[in-house]
Amino acid sequence: MEDAATGSLLHDFAPLLGAALVFVLIFRKLKLGATLGYLVAGVVVGPQVLGLVGDAESKMGIAELGITLLLFLVGLELSPTRLWRMKRDIFGFGLLQVALCGIAITGVVWLFTRFTAPAALALGLPLALSSTAQVLPMLQSAGRLKTPSGERAFSILLFQDLSIVPLITIVAAMSRNPADAGGPPGWLLAVYTVAAITGLVLAGRFLLRPLFRLIGNMGEREMFVFAGLFTVIASAAVMEALGLSTALGAFVAGVMLADSPYRHELEADVEPFRSILLGLFFLAVGMLLDLSAIAERPVFVTGMALALIATKAVVIGLIALLFGMKWRQAIALGLLLSQGGEFGFVLFGQAQHALLIAPEAASVFSAVVTVSMATTPFLMMLTRRFRAQPKPSADGLDGPKHDGAAALVVGYGRFGQTVAQMLIGQGISVSLIDTDPVTIERAGDFGMKVYYGDGTRVDTLRRAGAEEAELVLFCMDRDQMELADLQAVKQAFPDASIFLRVFDRRSMLRLKSAPVEGYVREMLDSAVTMARRAMACVGVDDGEIDRTEEAYRNLDAKRLAQQLEAQDLYAGREAMFSHQQGSAARDGLTREA
């Protein structure tokens, strides 16, 4: 029996994972995302196409752990203080989205089907929910989860998870099934929810944190993996036993550990399991897709999916505008959350059990959800240019003008800001030039006047008053000045002293004969500062730190001079700083003192 079970498992997972590998690579290459690849792979190997793998329902039960792990990892990113800061979006935006989208989609379902009001409501409310399993990985992979729009999308998804209990209660209240008469009332489920969340919060503070502290002191890496998985599965099991959202339980457990010193290690340990199980979830969704339902009613399924996407995109976009989002961001948010979600499958099953909808209706609307999920990558790709924020225009920005400044600072980024502020602090008048409208506008917010223009051009510098300036300081990044540019500037303004920010010693080799008063390697002094602080942290006294720095700078200057003379990066290798070289140099400095 065990050998047969093992053989069946291998027989199922070999083609399943192989198909996933092929299709995900293809869809990644086409820049359509992994989710669509998993869905198509599930359809192809599932019972309705090649029939290589069956029993999708059992695999879905395992794969749903992927959503649970995803919410746990998201919770680890959100400390309680940050979550409290998002309360307006969670309970304001989220509530409006679920309520208004639910009402609007219920109306659309009724118009398409002419079902009874309870049946339309039992289908419309679940369709108001979006796919946490699809949207959050998209935001994470794009690095947008912690942006304001990403946080707003997450807030809506979190409220949707919270709304599962009320939605189940609404379906149960409309039930025509006599067997549901003895079920728990809605108010009791609400009490269960509050009690479960409170219990998880207390367990996180008084049980989990001491547990992870103990494991951390033991230094057992594999125990972190076990403890992390136990935390997720135990919190999900508690919520499931109470008939609540397992993902919500895992999320609360994650939030409780967000401020712990072991957060990053937990993320690293749980992430691989999350990725695998989430992929398996979408494979199972693809396997469960009822192609016969689509084949029998292709116009209805396609039209209903498009109506769902359009309705949610419009409603969410309008709410976003109401909450002060710019119209491009509002459209992006509406499209991102326009699909149906995985909890729709659960609620359709609840509605079917309550005798509100027929099994055929549950199958058709499950297909609608899957089709809508499959469209999201296409929608985001096709509308990328439309949704993108336009590059700030230079219209209305002042060009350089002669204001009698003694110093011209070209490039007002991190480096240029420090240079300019120190000169201003010494009473030296400064004129600032940059090519980035965003930087110019942001500097204006802090009371700094930055002129728009290409400060590498001689004509721009002339308009800025370089003929009378004492200093011209090029503070841009990416080594934008070539030797010919610097020679032209010096020829046009021979009385000005030129200083140049360079990336590294290779840049200095390339610009060896440039007519400048000084080069400044952009990372040298910050690296020296970190080294000084590190030495102080391990108990090196201040005098020894000063001697070590001076010895390093002397040897570095000697090596750089040899490289410049030989025009060879590898010259002066014997002058590289080492323990032996450092000791000899420090001894020499001590004798001189």
ABEGO torsion letter per residue (X at the ends): XAAAAAAAAAAAAAAAAAAAAAAAAAAAAAGAEAAAAAAAAAAAABAABAGABBGAAAAAAAAAAAAAAAAAAAAAABBAAAAAAAAAAAAAAAAAAAAAAAAAAAAAAAAAAGBBAAAAAAAAAAAABBBAAAAAAAAAAAGAAABAAAAAAAAAAAAAAAAAAAAAAAAAAABABAAAAABBBAAAAAAAAAAAAAAAAAAAAAAAAAAAAAAAAAGBAAAAAAAAAAAAAAAAAAAAAAGBBAAAAAAAAAAAAAABAAAAAAAAAAAAAAAAAAAAAAAAAAAABBAAAAAABAAAAAAAAAAAAAAAAAAAAAAAAAAGBBAAAAAAAAAAAABBBAAAAAAAAAAAAAGABBAAAAAAAAAAAAAAAAAAAAAAAAAAAAABBBBBBABGBBBBBBAGBABBBBEABAAAAAAAAAAAAAGBBBBBBBABAAAAAAAAAAGBBBBBEBAABAAAAAAAGAAABABBBBABBGGABBAAAAAAAAAABAABBBBBBBABAAAAAAAAABBBABBBBAAAAAAAAAAAAAAAAAGBBAAAAAAAAAAAAAAAAAAAAAAAAAGBAABGAAABBBAAAAAAAAAAAAAAX
